Structures are given as structure tokens and as C-alpha cells.
Amino acid sequence: MVAAALTRSRFVATLPRSYIQTFTRAYTATAPKKAAKNRLYNSVRYEDEFETLNLLSASSRIPLITLWSASWCPSCKVISPLLKGLINEGVGEAQGGVSYAEIELDSPTLGGLAMRYQAQLETKVHKVEDMKNRQFLINWIETEAKRHGEGGAGGSSLFSLFGR
């Protein structure tokens, strides 16, 4: 047994340092919490893609912000880059993170998804100027990130733009 220990220690001594790894094991019942990162998903064109994103959002407790848009919608072309830019910059990550997906309402393969969620392209914002206000959108994204997906979709002002 002593000879086996000596042989093993000589073998380890001859290995380059890059081959030797030390592992530490955390003795906890749960995995350590990782910092939340915002996610930008590709545009949704199929009903099952949306359902998958919705389930991912519910299971991870990271809110899914959806922009229901169409290729012919002029306000969608203004709002989309604004939201993508803010989420890509990391707005809301400190509060728990958010996910973002654009739902293409004029996609022929979307099925009855828009009818099921009663999505409309007209904005339901009290002040349309709020859509251009960067600080308003930052506060809204941070508020949604803090909620961690609780309370369902949206609220009373800007949220109806993103579906119900």
C-alpha cells in the first residue's frame, strides 16, 4: 500500500501542472445563484415558438417582454430598436433580468395566437410621448425585472401594447 502511494505521488509529480486540477465542492443544497443576463430572442413566427418562450419565462421567473408587431407598422419600427437597445445594454439585469421577443403578427404561420392574447397594434399608452422617453422605458423594464414574472402580463399603461 505504501508502494502504491509512492508510485502515485511520483506519477503526479511527473505530470505537467496544466494536467493537475483541484476541485472544490460547495456543500449547499442549492446551486449558487448566477447573475441574471438579459436575453434577446429571434422574432417569433410560429405559435409553438411563443409557447416555448412563455414556458421558459415562467420556469426561470424572468419576465418575457413581447412586442406584437407587423412589417407595415410604423410605430413598431420605432419602438423595437429602442427596446432592443435598452435590453441589450443591460437595463434590468441588476433587478433580475428580462427576456425580449418580437411577435410578427403578419406571419402566416402564427395561427390564432394574436386572437388568443387579444393583441392589437394600436398603442394603448396614455401619452404617446412616453414611447420616445428613454428614462420612462428604462424605469418600466427595471420594474418588470423586479417583479420576476409575478402578476402575469403587463399593467395599465404601456403594457397593453405588448399583449395581454
TATATA-V575724 format. One record per helix or strand of 3 or more residues. SS is the DSSP state (h for helix, s for strand). FROM is the first residue (numbers start at 1). TO is the last residue. Records with the same first field share a line. If there is no record, write none. Layout:
# TATATA-V575724
SS = FROM-TO  FROM-TO
This chain:
# TATATA-V575724
h = 2-14  17-19  47-60  74-89  113-116  128-132  134-147  158-162
s = 63-69  98-104
